[in-house]
Amino acid sequence: MPDIDIAGLADGRLTEKQVVRVWQYQLLDRTRLATEDGLPLEILYPGRPNDDRGADFRDAALSANRNLLLGDVEIHVRSSDWHNHGHDRDASYNRVILHVVMRHNRPGNTVLENGLEVPVLALEKYLHPASPGPPCGKSDPAKVILFLDKAGDTRFRAKADKFRHRLRPTDAAQVLYEGIMEALGYAKNKAPFLELARRVPVDAMESIAKSPLRDQEAAARIQSLLLSAAGEISGWNTYKIRPCNSPTRRIMAMSRLLARYRKQGILEELTSKVMVVQNHRDKKVFKTLENAFIVSTGSRNGNSFTLLGPERAADIIVNVLLPFCLAFGRKAKLPGLTRQARKLYRDYPGQTPNSIVNHMIRQFGLSRKDVNTARRQQGLLQIYKENCIQGRCGECPSSQPEAGVGIQIQTVSFAGRKAVATASRNHGGIIGTQPDGRNRNGDGRVG
């Protein structure tokens, strides 16, 4: 936790980075706040630092006059910086629900690119010199770890249930293939990859793979088919995606996987690899599973050229293959497969944590050694999704006693449209409503 000199924050030499830290580590009164126009405000969850386009913090949960607000938070030294930085002309800031500043030097609320307004919170009135600790408070690590394991199991079952609902006797291979394709798309390209998997189904490619062609030729044919179809799909996102994770390279990797498992097909080959595992605590077992997905094309200029590496392979195993095997084993009445899937998931070692997992480790004041299994990492992701960004602090072992008490979650509804906002108050549009009950952009979205 970085040192933050509260006493020195009012000397006029303040930087935005310092204000970000004040918000991030909650060096202010969380429950007795008010926006500049008098709206009572409580911070349930300040959000996580954003490493992509848009506001400084993603997925914050706030109580505004006891109504729940979910969205992003932007931080500035002065409220005039919003306009000076051009955010009022940038649609990627339209998810902002609160503009946090040290000093409010411009009258009125903050106006988003879509014309909606969000309130301003000026921090200078609420600072206190408390020593920063874990943002979620201090808890018994053993209690938190038990909670992580349970949350990890919940997430695993939820993933298996999604596969189970999609499974039918004749399309198990297609469901597994779609799951792998979605995982290859990461968060930004899941939808285009799923669309590609449905436009070019697995049976069409396996018919190529099972032809008399050589492995290399079969892979090239499949790759050409996938890349051609991908060119007809819109919505591909390459912003801040490293070249090694580009959609093109992932499509190349999938082509080679399908050619690799041409003999029996991807369903039979991958489920059989799960079944043959014996000692679940032997790390070599997990490496063997990962090798089933790793795709390397040899070396280029003396450097290894990998289309799909061990970390992405482990991610696919934990998030796709094992929950799929749990669902498929139940559907096809293969109890051995369901047992194997559960055991492997519970023992699977943790991988390099992503930004959300790292953020949650800091939130709980844990160490990476405490979160040394994939199950616990998945548990952190589950808590983030189901507790933190939903303002459900009261169900978390590290919650403050008063957090989340008395929040009235309401839904904004609009004639002829599905309601998607999760709070209601006529406050100049901060949550998508106007005094006449209508939303300016007409779709009910929060900010």
Helices and strands as residue ranges (DSSP letters): G 6-10, H 16-24, E 33-34, E 40-45, E 48-49, E 57-64, E 67-78, H 81-84, G 87-89, G 91-93, E 96-103, E 110-111, E 117-118, E 120-122, G 123-125, H 141-166, H 172-184, H 190-199, H 202-209, H 215-230, G 243-245, H 247-260, H 266-275, H 283-291, E 295-300, E 303-308, H 310-316, I 317-321, H 322-331, H 335-347, H 355-364, H 374-386, G 388-390, G 393-395
